Amino acid sequence: MPFLIVLSAVLLVVVVFALQNSQAVTVRFLYWQIQSSLAVVTIAATTAGVLIAGLFGSASRLWRWKRGRAAKAEARSGPPSRDGA
């Protein structure tokens, strides 16, 4: 629940900032050049940041899930036996 409150506050700040800065800007990246309002550029950059953070978060969560699953499987089978000792 606190996560949703913080997310809503950040979203509100971004939207207010974008709406107050509606002048046209030119964005250049490598060979591309795009002219758009600063509001669209701000919202697009925020969205891209959220998606990239989500991908990294999902990868971390998947890694922890696999590690936990392997640990549970090892706990079920027990420690490796030493027959030759």
Secondary structure, 3 states (H helix, E strand, C coil): CHHHHHHHHHHHHHHHHHHHCCCEEEEEECCEEEEEEHHHHHHHHHHHHHHHHHHHHHHHHHHHHHHHHHHHHHHHHCCCCCCCC
